[in-house]
Structure formats: structure tokens, C-alpha cells
Amino acid sequence: MSESGFVAVLVIDLHFPHAGSLKSKRKELASIKAQLRGRLGAAVAEVDHQDLWQRARLTAALTGGSLAVLVAAADNVERWLEARWPEQVSVRRIVTSVEELSEWM
């Protein structure tokens, strides 16, 4: 991989077993998204299951100039999520270089 920059995309599936309404889920999601943005530096969006009470899918993105630093940041996000919701979260990760992304264009 080249040193032109790197991107990590995390697909985060969350389960809210105690949410009894969309309002309850939204409150929890707002907190999670704020923490991912503010504390962990990720760009984040809710991308699926908006109409379900107990499920959510987020996509988070991180960028970095060094692969090692980016992987450490992505590890940090995963650890933070798993520490708070060990049974209710799964994360899939895609890491690529900006150069590899350019090949798709």
C-alpha cells in the first residue's frame, strides 16, 4: 500500500433489546453517534433500520496518513463499542489506501 493516505470504514450493527419505541432507540443512537464523532473522531451516519425499534446500522469512517495509526484508531472505536455493548454490537471493518480507492474511479 502506498503512503498517499488510508481510509477505514466500519459497518456497525447495534441491537437495543430494551428499546420500547423509536424515540428510545433514537435517544441512545444520538449519544453513540455524538461519542463516535466527538471522542473518537469518526464521521458517522445511520444507514439502515431507521424504522425498527431495536436495530440500527451505522457506517463510520476514519482517515489517516499512516496505516498503523489508522488501524489503531479503528481498533479504539471497536474497543469502545464492545466495552459498552458487548452483546449488542458487531463491527465489520474495511481498510484501504486512497490509491486503491482511486482505481475504482
Beta strands, then each sheet from edge to edge (+ up, - down):
strand 1: 6-15
strand 2: 43-48
strand 3: 55-64
strand 4: 89-97
sheet 1: 2+ 3- 1+ 4-
end
